[in-house]
Amino acid sequence: MTDTKALPSRSEALALMHEYTASESLRKHMLAVEAAMRAYAAKFGEDEERWGIAGLVHDFDYERFPNNAHSPTEEHPSEGVRILRAKGYPEDILQAILGHAHYTNTPRESRMAKTLFAVDELTGLITATALVRPSKSVHEVDARSVRKKMKDKAFARGVNRDDVINGAQELGVDLDEHIAFVIGAMQARSADLGLSGS
């Protein structure tokens, strides 16, 4: 079921993300998730604009409301969802954003919600894999190199490996194909992500 509320424009969503997020790396993370969401929407025959916006704003409140206590109702992402709801964002996007954090106890029912969860941590792992390359280029990253880095527990310690694995399972896609697909989506937007290489 798709909400009939008017979708905010990408430029409005981007302005909101910039207003709340000063960190360049967090901004690039949201752009990477947006790229992956748009690519999957195209693959699944879904609304690319809608899915892209969900990816673009999924962490916009993270810097101001970090939620280290993992409260299900306070701070990130609940506070962000309240802000987005007040701005008239469609409910399906809000449910997907709530669902990307386990601790909100929001079931991931829609394909959009499952995809957002599946690409969120993975984009971080791909970015980290690219940044340790001498060239710092995502064009030199493949699924094999990401899988290898995934096994190294000390590497990109903040990335939840279980979420990467479970996300692909929930989405019903092979993990290696999923990693390769998201790498491709990020390669297509490498300049925006600062991962085109030196």
Residue pairs with C-beta under 8 A, 6 or more apart in sequence:
1 92
2 47
2 50
2 90
2 92
3 90
3 91
3 92
3 93
4 90
5 88
5 89
5 90
5 91
6 88
7 49
7 50
7 53
7 90
8 53
8 87
8 88
8 89
10 49
10 52
10 53
10 56
13 53
13 56
13 57
14 56
16 57
16 60
16 87
17 27
17 30
17 56
17 57
17 60
18 27
20 60
20 61
20 63
20 64
20 80
21 27
21 30
21 59
21 60
21 62
21 63
22 63
23 63
24 194
26 59
26 62
26 63
28 127
28 192
28 193
28 194
29 59
29 123
29 124
29 127
30 55
30 56
30 57
30 58
30 59
30 60
31 56
31 189
31 192
31 193
32 123
32 124
32 126
32 127
32 186
32 189
32 193
33 55
33 56
33 58
33 59
33 116
33 119
33 120
33 123
34 52
34 53
34 55
34 56
35 55
35 123
35 185
35 186
35 188
35 189
35 192
35 193
36 55
36 115
36 119
36 122
36 123
36 181
36 182
36 185
36 186
37 51
37 52
37 54
37 55
37 112
37 115
37 116
37 119
38 48
38 51
38 52
38 55
38 185
39 181
39 182
39 184
39 185
39 188
40 46
40 51
40 115
40 119
40 181
40 185
41 47
41 48
41 50
41 51
41 52
41 112
41 115
42 48
43 181
44 111
44 115
46 111
46 112
50 90
50 92
50 93
50 112
51 112
51 115
53 89
53 93
54 93
54 96
54 97
54 112
54 116
55 116
55 119
57 80
57 84
57 89
57 93
57 97
58 77
58 96
58 97
58 100
58 116
58 120
59 76
59 77
59 80
60 80
61 75
61 76
61 77
61 79
61 80
61 83
62 76
62 77
62 80
64 79
65 74
65 75
65 76
65 79
65 80
66 75
66 76
67 74
67 75
67 76
67 77
67 101
67 103
69 75
70 101
70 103
71 78
71 103
72 78
72 103
72 104
72 105
73 104
76 101
77 97
77 98
77 100
77 101
77 104
78 98
78 104
80 97
81 94
81 97
81 98
84 93
84 94
84 97
85 94
92 110
92 112
93 112
95 106
95 109
95 110
95 113
96 108
96 110
96 112
96 113
96 116
97 116
98 104
98 106
99 106
99 107
99 108
99 109
99 113
99 116
99 117
100 108
100 113
100 116
100 117
100 120
108 114
108 117
108 170
111 171
114 167
114 170
114 171
115 171
117 163
117 167
117 170
118 167
118 168
118 170
118 171
118 173
118 178
119 167
119 182
120 163
120 167
121 159
121 160
121 161
121 163
121 164
121 167
122 164
122 167
122 178
122 179
122 182
123 182
123 186
124 156
124 158
124 159
125 146
125 149
125 150
125 156
125 159
125 164
126 138
126 141
126 146
126 179
126 182
126 183
126 186
127 138
127 186
127 193
127 195
128 149
128 155
128 156
128 159
129 141
129 145
129 146
129 149
129 156
130 136
130 137
130 138
130 140
130 141
130 195
131 195
132 149
132 155
133 140
133 141
133 197
134 198
135 197
135 198
136 195
136 197
136 198
137 190
137 195
137 196
137 197
137 198
138 183
138 186
138 187
138 190
138 193
138 195
138 196
138 197
139 187
139 190
139 195
139 196
139 197
140 197
141 183
142 180
142 183
143 176
143 177
143 179
143 180
143 183
146 179
146 183
147 175
147 176
147 179
149 155
149 156
150 161
150 164
164 175
165 175
167 178
168 174
168 175
168 178
171 178
173 181
186 193
186 195
190 196
190 197
